[in-house]
Amino acid sequence: MEIKNNTLLKVENSDLIDGTLTIPEEVTSIGDFACSECTDLISVNIHERVKSIGDGAFYGCTNLINFTVPERAQSIGPATFENCNNLRILTIYEEIEYIGFCAFKLCNSLDTINVIAQSEEKFNAIKALFPMDLQTKMHRIVKSTSELLSTDPVVNENGTPDDEVLNNPDDPMDDAADTYASNNNRFFSPPTDSAASSETSDELLSLK
């Protein structure tokens, strides 16, 4: 693996562990053709500080199955995923501003594109970056910790419930939301203490 000035320049199949590439923490950009034709590549662990993915960065990675574009990434270069013919699921965040020509050319298995966007306006802006044949495979997903902890339903800017909320079973905040809801139900439950109920019944009988 070759890295220079925080840019990942070259990855070989020998850099993978069980088909997975883990991008080092120091990397903030993936260079042109850095991982191209890594045919053993199945998945990528990539941290949120990566802001750009260069031209043809994953060109010809024919066994890559899914890819999550980093949350802070703003650009995906031309031909980045070209000929990744087993890529099935792409997840992308609302920070993206540029997707280059033929970025997903020959990605014939790509059938799900999850767009994490808080507003319909953002979703539509990202949708416009994709070719028409892929736009029908795009789904808007909302993620907000404060909304997940709220007892109110997640709604969009029109006041109607959104179709999907990103719910990660490994996210401790999701567990916190469940605990919060459980506690609120407990707070409003009627008392169940049998002794207290018996005393109340005796008091009512003594009044007759």
Secondary structure, DSSP 4 states (H G I P E B T S, - for coil): -EEETTEEEE--GGG-BTTEEE--TT--EE-TTTTTT-TT--EEE--TT--EE-TTTTTT-TT--EEE--TT--EE-TTTTTT-TT--EEEEETT--EE-TTTTTT-TT--EEEEE-SSHHHHHHHHTTS-HHHHTTEEEEB--HHHHHSSSPPB-TTSSBPS-B---TT-HHHHHHHHHHHHHHHHTSPP--HHHHHHHHHHHHHT-
